[in-house]
Amino acid sequence: MKFHIGQGADAHAFCKGDHVVLGGVRIPHERGLAAHSDGDVALHALCDALLGAAALGDLGRHFPSSDQKWANADSRDLLRETDDLIKHAGWSVVNADITLVCEQPKIAPHTELMRVNIAADLGLDEQDVSVKATTTDGLGFCGRGEGIAAMAVVLIKAW
């Protein structure tokens, strides 16, 4: 059996707003995330990891911000479409691991629902999806509270 790993990363700056969307979960917050879509850095990083593992390019290639079709898109739709792309290329997801990097909002209360969403969208068991968070102890743009970043790693297998 053939396996590939992929990694992805994304970051968005804070802007005016009253919530952020992370892992498909709407989280009340004093600011939103500036983005063409819903700004879900967790799912964007995950999509890039999946596309990279399957050697299918990146998120911008398949869902360009220049295309109004993707304006305000729900990133769970992007994730499901990405899963379809890798399936058509002969791959399926084995597991995913996502790390969110931010000082605020607090992520821990929401990780289980994020895992449920991602597992459902990829047809996985929840135990095959990990979502966690870290801070940068005040360092960099995340530490200064200017935005949120995410990193994702996936394993896919040929079928």
NUROMI-570128 format. One record per residue: residue number from 1; residue in one letter; x, y negated, z negated of N, C-alpha, C in turn. Coordinates in steps of 0.02 Angstrom, whole numbers, plus 32768, in hexadecimal, padded with zeros to 4 digits. Example, Ala and Ser with C-alpha at 12.3 -4.5 7.8 and 13.67 -1.06 7.14 Angstrom:
REM residues 2
FINU  donu  minu   n.u   n.v   n.w  ca.u  ca.v  ca.w   c.u   c.v   c.w
FINU     1     A  8294  811C  7E7A  8267  80E1  7E7A  8294  80A5  7E7A
FINU     2     S  8282  8070  7E9E  82AC  8035  7E9B  8285  7FFE  7E76
END
This chain:
REM residues 159
FINU  donu  minu   n.u   n.v   n.w  ca.u  ca.v  ca.w   c.u   c.v   c.w
FINU     1     M  802A  803B  8000  8000  8000  8000  802C  7FC2  8000
FINU     2     K  8018  7F90  8025  803E  7F52  802B  8021  7F1C  7FFE
FINU     3     F  804D  7EF9  7FD9  8038  7EC3  7FAC  805D  7E83  7FBF
FINU     4     H  803C  7E4B  7FB5  805C  7E09  7FBC  8049  7DDF  7F7F
FINU     5     I  8077  7DB4  7F6A  8067  7D84  7F36  8066  7D3F  7F56
FINU     6     G  8041  7D12  7F38  803E  7CCD  7F50  803A  7C9E  7F15
FINU     7     Q  8053  7C62  7F1F  804E  7C30  7EEB  8033  7BEF  7F09
FINU     8     G  800F  7BCA  7EE1  7FF3  7B8B  7EF9  7FF5  7B58  7EC1
FINU     9     A  7FF2  7B19  7ED5  7FF2  7AE2  7EA5  7FC7  7AA9  7EC0
FINU    10     D  7FAA  7A83  7E93  7F83  7A49  7EA7  7F84  7A17  7E6E
FINU    11     A  7F78  79D8  7E7E  7F73  79A3  7E4B  7F45  796D  7E65
FINU    12     H  7F20  794F  7E38  7EF5  7916  7E49  7EFA  78E3  7E11
FINU    13     A  7EF7  78A4  7E25  7EF8  786C  7DF6  7EB2  7861  7DDA
FINU    14     F  7EB0  7847  7D9D  7E71  7833  7D80  7E57  77F4  7DA3
FINU    15     C  7E15  77ED  7DA3  7DF3  77B2  7DBD  7DB5  77A6  7D92
FINU    16     K  7D8E  7775  7DA4  7D4F  776A  7D80  7D23  77A6  7D87
FINU    17     G  7CFF  77B6  7D52  7CD1  77EF  7D54  7CBE  7803  7D0E
FINU    18     D  7C95  7837  7D09  7C7F  784E  7CC7  7C88  7899  7CBD
FINU    19     H  7CAC  78B9  7CEE  7CB9  7901  7CE7  7CF1  7916  7D16
FINU    20     V  7D0C  7950  7D09  7D3A  7971  7D38  7D1D  79B5  7D47
FINU    21     V  7D30  79D2  7D7F  7D1D  7A16  7D90  7D5D  7A3F  7D92
FINU    22     L  7D60  7A73  7D69  7D9B  7A9E  7D66  7D85  7AE6  7D64
FINU    23     G  7D9F  7B0E  7D91  7D8A  7B55  7D93  7D40  7B5D  7D9F
FINU    24     G  7D22  7B2D  7DC2  7CDB  7B2F  7DD0  7CAF  7B1B  7D95
FINU    25     V  7CCD  7B00  7D60  7CA8  7AEB  7D25  7CA8  7A9F  7D20
FINU    26     R  7C6D  7A82  7D19  7C67  7A39  7D10  7C74  7A2A  7CC6
FINU    27     I  7CA8  7A03  7CB9  7CBD  79F4  7C75  7CB5  79A9  7C69
FINU    28     P  7C8B  7995  7C38  7C85  794E  7C29  7CC9  7931  7C16
FINU    29     H  7CD7  78F6  7C32  7D17  78D4  7C25  7D0D  788B  7C33
FINU    30     E  7D37  7862  7C16  7D30  781A  7C1F  7D45  7801  7C64
FINU    31     R  7D65  782D  7C8B  7D78  781C  7CD0  7D6C  7858  7CFD
FINU    32     G  7D6B  784A  7D3E  7D66  787F  7D70  7DA9  7889  7D92
FINU    33     L  7DAA  78B1  7DC6  7DE7  78BD  7DED  7DDD  78A3  7E34
FINU    34     A  7E0D  787C  7E4D  7E0A  7860  7E90  7E18  7897  7EC2
FINU    35     A  7DE9  78A3  7EF0  7DF3  78D8  7F21  7DBF  78D2  7F58
FINU    36     H  7DCD  78F2  7F90  7D9E  78F5  7FC8  7D64  7925  7FB6
FINU    37     S  7D74  795B  7F93  7D42  798B  7F7E  7D30  797D  7F35
FINU    38     D  7D1F  79B0  7F0F  7D0F  79A6  7EC8  7D4E  79A0  7E9C
FINU    39     G  7D89  79A7  7EBA  7DC8  799D  7E96  7DDC  79D6  7E68
FINU    40     D  7DC1  7A11  7E72  7DCF  7A4A  7E46  7E16  7A64  7E53
FINU    41     V  7E47  7A49  7E2F  7E8D  7A5B  7E39  7E99  7AA6  7E2E
FINU    42     A  7E75  7AC4  7E00  7E7E  7B0C  7DF2  7E6D  7B35  7E2F
FINU    43     L  7E34  7B28  7E4D  7E1F  7B4F  7E87  7E47  7B3D  7EC5
FINU    44     H  7E5D  7AFE  7ECB  7E87  7AEA  7F04  7ECA  7B0F  7F01
FINU    45     A  7EE9  7B12  7EC6  7F28  7B36  7EBE  7F1D  7B80  7ECD
FINU    46     L  7EE5  7B9B  7EB6  7ED6  7BE2  7EC2  7ECD  7BEF  7F0D
FINU    47     C  7EA9  7BC5  7F30  7EA0  7BCD  7F78  7EE4  7BCB  7F9B
FINU    48     D  7F0F  7B9C  7F89  7F51  7B98  7FA8  7F7A  7BD7  7F9A
FINU    49     A  7F75  7BF2  7F5D  7F98  7C30  7F4E  7F80  7C69  7F79
FINU    50     L  7F3E  7C6F  7F81  7F21  7CA4  7FAA  7F36  7C9D  7FF3
FINU    51     L  7F30  7C61  800D  7F43  7C55  8053  7F8D  7C62  805E
FINU    52     G  7FB6  7C4D  802F  7FFE  7C59  8034  800F  7CA3  8032
FINU    53     A  7FEF  7CC7  8005  7FFD  7D0F  7FFF  7FED  7D33  8040
FINU    54     A  7FB9  7D1D  8063  7FA5  7D3C  80A2  7FC6  7D1B  80DF
FINU    55     A  7FF3  7CEC  80D2  8016  7CC7  8108  7FE5  7CA5  8137
FINU    56     L  7FB2  7C86  811A  7F7E  7C64  8142  7F81  7C18  813D
FINU    57     G  7FB9  7BFD  8127  7FBE  7BB5  8122  7FA9  7B9C  80DE
FINU    58     D  7F8B  7B60  80DD  7F78  7B42  809E  7F32  7B26  80A0
FINU    59     L  7F1D  7B0C  8068  7ED9  7AF1  8060  7ECA  7ABB  8093
FINU    60     G  7EFA  7A8D  809D  7EF0  7A55  80CC  7EE7  7A6B  8114
FINU    61     R  7F04  7AA4  8125  7EFD  7ABE  8169  7EB6  7AD6  8176
FINU    62     H  7E99  7AF7  8144  7E56  7B14  814D  7E1D  7AE5  8139
FINU    63     F  7E2B  7AB8  810A  7DF7  7A8B  80F1  7E13  7A44  80EE
FINU    64     P  7E24  7A26  8127  7E46  79E5  8126  7E1B  79AC  810A
FINU    65     S  7E3D  7980  80E5  7E19  7947  80C8  7E02  7917  80FE
FINU    66     S  7E1C  791D  813A  7E06  78F3  8172  7DC3  790A  818F
FINU    67     D  7DAC  7945  817A  7D6D  7960  8193  7D35  7951  8162
FINU    68     Q  7D05  7929  8176  7CCE  7915  814A  7CA4  7950  8132
FINU    69     K  7CA9  7989  8155  7C85  79C4  8140  7C97  79D8  80F9
FINU    70     W  7CD5  79C8  80E4  7CED  79DC  80A2  7CE8  79A4  806E
FINU    71     A  7CCC  796A  8081  7CC3  7934  8051  7C97  794B  8017
FINU    72     N  7CAE  7941  7FDB  7C8A  7954  7F9E  7C7B  799E  7F9B
FINU    73     A  7CA2  79C7  7FBD  7C96  7A0F  7FBF  7C9D  7A2E  7F79
FINU    74     D  7C75  7A60  7F6C  7C7A  7A88  7F30  7CB5  7AB8  7F3C
FINU    75     S  7CE8  7AB5  7F12  7D23  7ADD  7F1D  7D16  7B28  7F15
FINU    76     R  7CE0  7B3B  7EF5  7CCE  7B82  7EF4  7CBC  7B99  7F3A
FINU    77     D  7C9E  7B6E  7F63  7C91  7B7F  7FA9  7CD3  7B88  7FCE
FINU    78     L  7D04  7B5C  7FC1  7D45  7B62  7FE0  7D67  7BA4  7FCC
FINU    79     L  7D60  7BB7  7F8D  7D7E  7BF5  7F75  7D5E  7C31  7F98
FINU    80     R  7D1D  7C31  7F9D  7CFB  7C6A  7FBE  7D0E  7C6D  8008
FINU    81     E  7D14  7C34  8029  7D29  7C33  806F  7D71  7C4A  8076
FINU    82     T  7D9B  7C37  8047  7DE1  7C4E  8048  7DE4  7C99  803F
FINU    83     D  7DBC  7CB3  8012  7DB9  7CFC  8008  7DA4  7D1F  8048
FINU    84     D  7D73  7D02  806C  7D5E  7D1E  80AC  7D98  7D1D  80DF
FINU    85     L  7DBE  7CE7  80DF  7DF7  7CE2  810E  7E2A  7D19  8101
FINU    86     I  7E3B  7D24  80C2  7E6E  7D57  80B5  7E52  7D9E  80C1
FINU    87     K  7E11  7DA6  80B5  7DF2  7DE8  80C3  7DF4  7DF6  810E
FINU    88     H  7DE5  7DC3  8137  7DE7  7DCC  8180  7E2E  7DDB  8198
FINU    89     A  7E60  7DC7  8171  7EA6  7DD4  8182  7EBD  7E18  8166
FINU    90     G  7E8F  7E3D  8145  7E9F  7E7F  812D  7EB8  7E84  80E5
FINU    91     W  7EAA  7E50  80BD  7EC3  7E4E  8078  7E89  7E4A  8046
FINU    92     S  7E96  7E5F  8009  7E66  7E55  7FD3  7E8D  7E40  7F94
FINU    93     V  7E6C  7E1C  7F69  7E8C  7E01  7F2D  7E90  7E37  7EF7
FINU    94     V  7ECA  7E3C  7ED8  7ED5  7E6A  7EA0  7ECB  7E44  7E5F
FINU    95     N  7EED  7E0C  7E57  7EE5  7DE4  7E1A  7EFC  7D9D  7E27
FINU    96     A  7EE9  7D70  7DF9  7EFB  7D29  7DFE  7F0B  7D0F  7DB8
FINU    97     D  7F3C  7CE2  7DB6  7F50  7CC2  7D77  7F57  7C78  7D85
FINU    98     I  7F32  7C4F  7D60  7F30  7C06  7D6A  7F45  7BE3  7D2A
FINU    99     T  7F70  7BB0  7D32  7F83  7B86  7CFA  7F70  7B3E  7D09
FINU   100     L  7F4A  7B1F  7CDD  7F38  7AD9  7CE3  7F68  7AB1  7CB7
FINU   101     V  7F7D  7A77  7CD0  7FAD  7A4C  7CAD  7F8B  7A09  7CA0
FINU   102     C  7F7B  79FB  7C61  7F5C  79BB  7C50  7F5D  79B0  7C04
FINU   103     E  7F56  7973  7BF1  7F4F  7961  7BAA  7F05  7962  7B96
FINU   104     Q  7EDB  794B  7BC3  7E93  7948  7BBA  7E72  7957  7BFD
FINU   105     P  7E37  7973  7BFE  7E10  798C  7BC6  7E2D  79CE  7BAB
FINU   106     K  7E14  79E2  7B73  7E28  7A23  7B57  7E0C  7A5A  7B84
FINU   107     I  7E35  7A89  7B96  7E23  7ABD  7BC5  7E09  7AFC  7BA3
FINU   108     A  7E26  7B0E  7B6A  7E17  7B4E  7B4A  7DCC  7B5D  7B42
FINU   109     P  7DA2  7B2C  7B31  7D5B  7B3C  7B2A  7D38  7B51  7B6B
FINU   110     H  7D59  7B47  7BA3  7D3A  7B52  7BE4  7D59  7B8B  7C0D
FINU   111     T  7D90  7BA8  7BF4  7DB3  7BDA  7C1D  7D8A  7C19  7C2B
FINU   112     E  7D62  7C2F  7BFC  7D3B  7C6C  7C08  7D0A  7C62  7C41
FINU   113     L  7CE7  7C29  7C43  7CB8  7C1D  7C7A  7CDE  7C15  7CBC
FINU   114     M  7D19  7BF6  7CBA  7D42  7BF1  7CF7  7D53  7C37  7D11
FINU   115     R  7D67  7C64  7CE4  7D78  7CA8  7CF7  7D3B  7CCB  7D16
FINU   116     V  7D01  7CC1  7CF7  7CC3  7CDF  7D11  7CB6  7CC6  7D58
FINU   117     N  7CBB  7C84  7D63  7CAF  7C68  7DA6  7CDF  7C83  7DDA
FINU   118     I  7D1F  7C83  7DCA  7D52  7C98  7DF9  7D4A  7CE2  7E09
FINU   119     A  7D40  7D0A  7DD5  7D36  7D52  7DDF  7CFA  7D5F  7E0C
FINU   120     A  7CC3  7D3B  7E01  7C87  7D44  7E29  7C94  7D31  7E72
FINU   121     D  7CB7  7CF9  7E7C  7CC4  7CE1  7EC0  7CF3  7D0F  7EE7
FINU   122     L  7D20  7D31  7EC4  7D51  7D5C  7EE5  7D3E  7DA6  7EE1
FINU   123     G  7D06  7DB7  7EC1  7CF1  7DFC  7EBA  7D20  7E24  7E8E
FINU   124     L  7D3A  7E05  7E5A  7D68  7E25  7E2B  7D48  7E2F  7DE7
FINU   125     D  7D67  7E59  7DBF  7D55  7E5D  7D79  7D74  7E22  7D55
FINU   126     E  7D53  7E0A  7D21  7D6F  7DD1  7CFB  7DB5  7DDF  7CE1
FINU   127     Q  7DC4  7E1D  7CD1  7E06  7E2E  7CB7  7E3D  7E25  7CEB
FINU   128     D  7E2A  7E1B  7D2A  7E5A  7E11  7D5F  7E66  7DC7  7D6E
FINU   129     V  7E49  7D9C  7D45  7E50  7D53  7D4E  7E66  7D35  7D0B
FINU   130     S  7E9D  7D10  7D0E  7EB6  7CED  7CD3  7EB4  7CA2  7CDF
FINU   131     V  7E9B  7C7C  7CAF  7E9C  7C33  7CB2  7EB5  7C1B  7C6E
FINU   132     K  7EE7  7BF1  7C70  7F04  7BD6  7C32  7F1A  7B8F  7C3F
FINU   133     A  7F2D  7B6D  7C09  7F42  7B27  7C10  7F80  7B1A  7BE6
FINU   134     T  7FA2  7AE5  7BFA  7FDB  7ACD  7BD4  7FDD  7A81  7BD9
FINU   135     T  8003  7A62  7BAD  800F  7A1B  7BB1  8058  7A11  7BC4
FINU   136     T  806B  79D4  7BD0  80B1  79C5  7BDE  80D0  799C  7BA5
FINU   137     D  80AE  799B  7B6C  80C6  7976  7B32  80D8  792E  7B43
FINU   138     G  80AD  790F  7B6B  80B5  78C9  7B7B  80E2  78BA  7BB6
FINU   139     L  80FE  78ED  7BD5  812C  78E2  7C0E  8107  78E1  7C50
FINU   140     G  811D  78B9  7C7F  8102  78B7  7CC3  80BC  789B  7CC8
FINU   141     F  80A1  789D  7D05  805F  787E  7D0F  8028  78A1  7CE7
FINU   142     C  802D  78E3  7CDE  7FFB  7906  7CB6  8001  78F1  7C6D
FINU   143     G  803E  78EC  7C55  804A  78D9  7C0F  8034  7892  7C00
FINU   144     R  8039  7867  7C32  8022  7822  7C29  7FD7  781B  7C31
FINU   145     G  7FB5  7853  7C3F  7F6C  7850  7C47  7F56  7832  7C89
FINU   146     E  7F7F  7838  7CBD  7F6F  781B  7CFE  7F4A  784C  7D2C
FINU   147     G  7F4B  788C  7D1A  7F2A  78BE  7D45  7F32  7904  7D2A
FINU   148     I  7F1E  7934  7D53  7F20  797B  7D41  7F43  79A0  7D7A
FINU   149     A  7F6B  79D2  7D67  7F8C  79FD  7D99  7F79  7A45  7D8A
FINU   150     A  7F82  7A70  7DBB  7F76  7AB7  7DB2  7FA7  7ADF  7DDC
FINU   151     M  7FB6  7B1A  7DC3  7FE0  7B4A  7DE7  7FBB  7B8D  7DE6
FINU   152     A  7FC2  7BB3  7E1C  7FA1  7BF3  7E20  7FD0  7C26  7E41
FINU   153     V  7FCA  7C64  7E29  7FEE  7C9C  7E47  7FBB  7CD3  7E53
FINU   154     V  7FC1  7CF4  7E8C  7F93  7D2B  7E9D  7FBA  7D66  7EB9
FINU   155     L  7F9B  7DA0  7EB2  7FB2  7DDD  7ED2  7F7A  7DF4  7F00
FINU   156     I  7F8B  7E02  7F3F  7F5B  7E1D  7F6E  7F76  7E5F  7F89
FINU   157     K  7F48  7E88  7FA2  7F5D  7EC8  7FBF  7F3C  7ED0  8003
FINU   158     A  7F60  7EF3  802F  7F44  7F03  8070  7F14  7F3D  8069
FINU   159     W  7EE0  7F40  8092  7EB1  7F78  808D  7EA8  7F99  80CD
END
